[in-house]
Structures are given as C-alpha cells and as structure tokens.
C-alpha cells in the first residue's frame, strides 16, 4: 500500500465505540510504534479516512504528520489520507 518498504505501517486500527475516549487508540498506536522501532524501522506510514478527525488529532499529538503524497483511492469513492512519522 506504499512504496517505502523500509517503513513499517499500520494496516488497520479500530476501537469499539464503547471503548473510545479511554486511551485504547493511543495505547494501540504507541504499541505499533514501539514494535516498529524495535524492528529497526526508521518510521511508519498509515492511511485514514478523512472523517476520522479524532484519530487524526491523536496521530498528530504522537508526532505523525499529514502527508498528502501518500493519499490514495483504493476503490472509487474511498479516499484515504496518508500520515507518516519518522523515528
């Protein structure tokens, strides 16, 4: 899904509605980042839909940066926004 094989990625991350707002998304994202660092990845990439604004704010608080060069449309009408972080 991206052209930078040296980077780790988050394929999909979701939190059940009843668990949202309790730090679960942050813990999952940080765990993925920790694993990527431990594996020696220089950074990570993820994609998110434009409506996931709460997730976008979390990613940005953790140091992720919106990267429009990573945006893609896997299917017509499914627009994914790219984010990246460098360790």
Secondary structure, DSSP 4 states (H G I P E B T S, - for coil): --S-TTSEEE------GGGTTTTHHHHHHHHHHHHHHHTT-SEEEEEEETT-HHHHHHHHHTT-EE-GGG-EEEETTEEEEEEEEE-
